[in-house]
């Protein structure tokens, strides 16, 4: 039976610095490299080897994918990158220190921006330091100025239906290396999690989540691979 493997990228530099990252392209830390490699080693140890892989257009996810695939001897599998798997866009919060933002705007307001289902942060301003309008990877794409989790889900699920799910339906083991919020979008959909409950779900960096699929293409109960011995 096919399996879906979800891996959040390893620790990034802005994870370490406690800054809002979103669509800004931040690299892995040394710890992030270790986490990504360990994820691939865990896949190999469990003989769970991907046949095809998907990731975002952001280097922290792309590098995580490559390190994990190398560790399980699957660098050669087909690989697909798409902006729909990018992290949620944090708008005007991009680049800000999270604690300083709490001190400036208040704990309650920042909690709403971070954890509400459908309230996005303030939009990013055109021409600001984190404006991606001239980034060639997004040529022809309508880059969001900000996103809530609900908006992130709305742009992730079409890619799931059009590109990822058909690979599973064809019997392939699929690896998706992406981001906390784009993966929460998939987990919400696959596990039938409510709008309220999904705001409380945390996905740790570098820990493979597995969904087994039956012949009827219904996802089984998800589990962390590390919990399987």
N, C-alpha and C positions, 0 to 999 in steps of 0.2 A: 504494500500500500504506500502511496506517496506521503511525504512529510514536508511541512513548511517549517523552516528555521528562521527565526527573527533574531538579529543581533544589533543592539544599539552600539554605535561606535565607541571605541575606547576613550578614556579621559582625554579631553581636549585642553588646550592652553587656557581657554576662557572658562572651562569647567573648573580648572585649578584656581583661576583668579576670581571665580564667583561673579562672572559677568554675563549679561544677557547676550546670547550669540545669534540665534535665529539663522538668517540666510548668509550672514557674514562668514567668509571662508577661513576658518581657524584650523591649525594643524593639531595633530596628536602630541601629547607629552610622552616622555619615556615610559611612564606608567601606562599610558594609553596603548602604546606599541605592545607592551607586555600583555595587556588585557586582550588585545586582538589576537595575538599569537596563541595565547592560552585558550581562547575560544575555539580556534581551529584545531588545536591539539585535543581538546575535549571531543570535538566532532570525530576526529580520527579514532580516539580511544573507544568510542561507542559505535564505530563503523557506520557513521551517519554522514555519508559523503555526498555533497551536492552535485547535481547534474547540470544546473543552471543557476545563475546568480543575478541579483538586481541590487542597485544602489542609487544614491542621489547624485547630484552634480557637485557635492561638497567634499573636499579632500579628506576630512576626518572620517567620513563614511567610506570613501573609496579606498583609502589606505587600510582601514579596518578590514574591508572585504579582501583585499589582496593579501594581507598578512594572515588572515584566517584561512583563505584558500591555500596559501603556500604551506601552512602548518598541517593541513590535511591532504596535501598532495593533489590539489584540484585547481591549480592556477590556470589550467588549460580549458576549463569549462566555459561555455558561452556566458558573456557578461553584458548586462544592459543597464545604462544609466539614464535617469530621467528626473527632471526638476520636480515632478509631482511627489517624489519621495524626500524632497528637501525638508529640513526642520521647519517648524512653524515660524512665520515672520513676526518678530517682536517689535516692529515699527520703531517709534522714537525711543524705545528702551534699549535698542541694540547698542552694545558696547558699554552700557552703564554697569557700575558695580551694584550688585543686588542689595547689599546692606545699606549703601549710601542712598539708593533709591527709596528704600523703606524709611530712612530717616528724613528724606525730603518730602515724600508724598504720604507717608503713614503706612503702617503695617497692613491695615485693612484694605486700602486702595491697591497696594501692590499685590495682596493676596487675590483680589478680584481680577486683576490683570493676568496673573499667573495661573490661577486655578478655576476661574469661572469657565463654563462651557461655551458661552456665546458672547462674551464681552471682550473685544480686542483691546490691546494697548493703544495709546495715541498713535496716529499714523506718522511714519517717517516723512521728513521734509525733503523734497526734491533738491538736489545739489548739496545735501549734507555729507558728512564724512563717511557715511556708510551707504551712500547711494550706489546702486548696482546698475543704473541705466546704461552705462557704457561697458559693462562686463560682457565679453563676447559669448560666454556660455548661455546667456539669456537673450540673445538676439532673437527678436520676433515673439518673445514671451511677454505677456502683460504681468509685470512683476507687482505683487501686492505691496501696498504701503503699510499694511499691518494685517494680522490674522488672529482670530480666536481659534480655539480647538475645533469648533464646529466648522469653520471655514477650511481648516486644514483637512478635516475628514472629507469634506466635499470635493477637494481636489485630489486626495489620495485614492478614494474608492474607485473612480473611473479607471485608474491605472491598474488597480487590483483586478477589476473585472475584465479588462481588455488584454492585459499582458501577463500578469502573474498567475491568476487562477487557471487559465488554459494550460499552462505548463504542468500544474498539479493534476489537472484532468487527464493529461497525457501520461501520467504515471511517474513523473519526474520528482526527484527530491530538490526542493527549491530553497536557496539561501537568500534572505533579504537583509542587507546591512544598511541601516538607516539611522534614524534619530528618535529621541524620546517621544516627540509628539506625532511624527508620521507613523511610528510603530504603535503608539497608543490608538491611533485611528484604526489600524488593522485589528488590534486586539479587541477594541470595542465592537467592531463589526463581527468578528469571528466568534467571540465569546458572548455576544448579546448583552453587553454591559450597559446599564442605564446612563443617561446623560449626567446624573448626579454622581454615580459611583465612579465613572471614568476619571473625574477630576481628582480623585484620591489615588489613582493608580500610578505608582512610580516604576519605571523600567530602568534597572541598573545598567551601567556601562559594561560591555564585554561579556555578558552572560547569555548564552543561547537559550531562547525559548522555542519549544517544539510543539507543533500542532500535528498530530497524526490525522490523516484523512482516510475515510472509508471509501468503498467502491461507489457509494452514492454521493460522493464529494461533500459530505457533511464533516465539518471539523470536529475532532475529538477534543477532550479536555486538554488544555495547554499545560505544559510543565517546564520547569527549568532543568536543563540537561544535567547540571551539577547535582541535582537531587536524586539522580538515578544510579548513584554509586560509581 
